[in-house]
């Protein structure tokens, strides 16, 4: 299934819920028996036609303890508690291990399970179990055709969020009172992407973080620390301890060491969640994982032989097995899990699994009918569902239900903006700009008329403009159809957003939106345009953050035009820039990616 299809909630199906105190083996038995039949192949009648169907289990993902259970391996606190290798827990963060020699192999484990099963004395069984790091008997999933280790990879969401959570806790414990106050203030004032939801207070509400909160905080944490961190922000004894562990020549260097830890964990995270890999990408991933494993235990003793950090040894193998690491992701599963957990307090524990399944199947039945599906038990088709309003249909086809944060009003321009291309529709301009702001924008556009004429030529108008009617706005939204996948996405453009633009003779270029306006063309229709300032790379890298530095296009710089039709934008919020007041330049956040 393509990646964009896996992100749709309607393509995820809940088989059931293991009740409180229930046994997983008892719960999964019916599923196992049905998959066994499908492994042999079965004739099914689908839409009046007989077809031959073969199916088998694909990938099983779970957090460390449950994942080990599903692979038949002892949990991570055992001496050999890794489900991918037999390295002892005392060497978990030793990156020099020869993985091919210590890896677990399906056929060897079969022999070890046979030896455990052959013992008749329970004490001998347990002794062999500890020796091999295996359960007393294989997991019930082994009754199916599967490679128990390759098909039970470590879940990158749990692993990465777990590392970040631990580093965040340790970092916050280093802060003095001054450091805590500066950290909270800097977090509140930091220029986060507009599409992000609010991140809870990392000091007082860390325990309520979702995995996406940890991932997003790690994206910006190096920049937050770089903005405020001083040696007085740290407790003196903690700073001295880090200086001693790392061998730093001066205690003032400790703050840079802490930032470097976050740089490595953010860099590794961005590599782990890459959507495409090349041969060079696999090498970069391996190098990032190695550097992360070297520095974290060196600075913080709590990371020494940490199971979540040991998983880094195996991520390269999983990436090469499945093409990318996100091909085994379970981000949507975590969202569904979170929703159901929120329902539990309102169920009074009354046959909870049945109660939750009723809600789930009812929602799916409605989705099926809205999508034009047919229920053969009914004498007539459900035309009422198929003719629902577009707003209600949008709720049922999206990932999950959420409120529309962009409040509309009577001044929104929704009907009189024309799209110059077929793949962009429903252009809406909102929130008018004050006259003072309009004048400030125009002051930086000495060649407004000539650049506007070029923009009209881009959309097919070759003659001189006969109208001068235009209006300015803070926000634009539109629907765009992806040419490769056919998926429709709603795009939000705000003044101040960072965007990517594909130039003919250049690589991917970056810009910041400074203005949004509509202008009346010679055909009496209005078209939407944007005003941008380009980012220019200055061939320097920040000495601590290791990210490239850029300068913004100056007013007098007319080498690159500033006015374009709205269709030139390649991606919105694909890139993130942070202003560095010290060096009076912009830092490109190389760790930025869409978390979930």
SULSUL-V161138 format. One line per field, one symbol per residue. ss: DSSP state (@ for helix, = for strand, . for the rest). phi: phi as a letter, one per 40 degrees, with the letter a starting at -180 (. if undefined). Layout:
# SULSUL-V161138
ss = ???
phi = ???
This chain:
# SULSUL-V161138
ss = ..@@@@..@@@............@@@@@@@@@@@@@@@@@.=====..=====..........@@@@@@@@.=...........=...@@@.......@@@@=..@@@@@@@@@@@@@...@@@@@@@@@@@.=.....@@@@............@@@@@@@@@@@@@@@@@@@=.@@@@@@@@@@@@@................@@@..@@@@@@@@@@@@@@@@@@..@@@=.@@@@@@@@@@@....@@@@@@@@@@@@@@@@@@@@@@......@@@@@@@@@@@@@@@@@@@@@.@@@...@@@@.@@@@@@@@@@@...@@@..@@@@@@@@@@@@@@.......@@@@@@@@@@@@@@@@@@@............@@@@...@@@@@@@@...............=...==.....=========..@@@@@@@@@....@@@@@@@@@@@...........============......=======...=====.....=============.....================......=====..........===@@@====....====....====........
phi = .ddcccccdccbbccibccdgcbcccccddcccccdccccgacbcbfgbcbcbbaacbbbbacdccccdccgbccccccbcbcbabccccbdbcccccccccccbdcccdccccccccccccccdcccdcccgbccaccccccccacdcccbccccccccccccdcccccccccccccccccccccccccccdcccccccdcccbcccccdccccccccbddcccccbcbcccbccccccccdcccgccbccccccccccdccccccccccccccbbbdccccccccccccccccccccbccccfcdcccddcbcccccccbgbcccbcbccdcccdccccccdccbffcfdccccccccccccccddcccgcbbccccbccccccbcccccccccbccacaccccccaccccbbbbcccbccbbfcbbbgcccccccccccccbcbdccccccccccbhbccccbbbcabbacabbabbccccbgccbcbbbbcgccbbbccdbbcdbbabcbababbccccgbcbcbbbbbccbcbgbbccbcfbcbbbccccccbcbcbbaccccccabfcbbbbcbcccfabbcccccacca
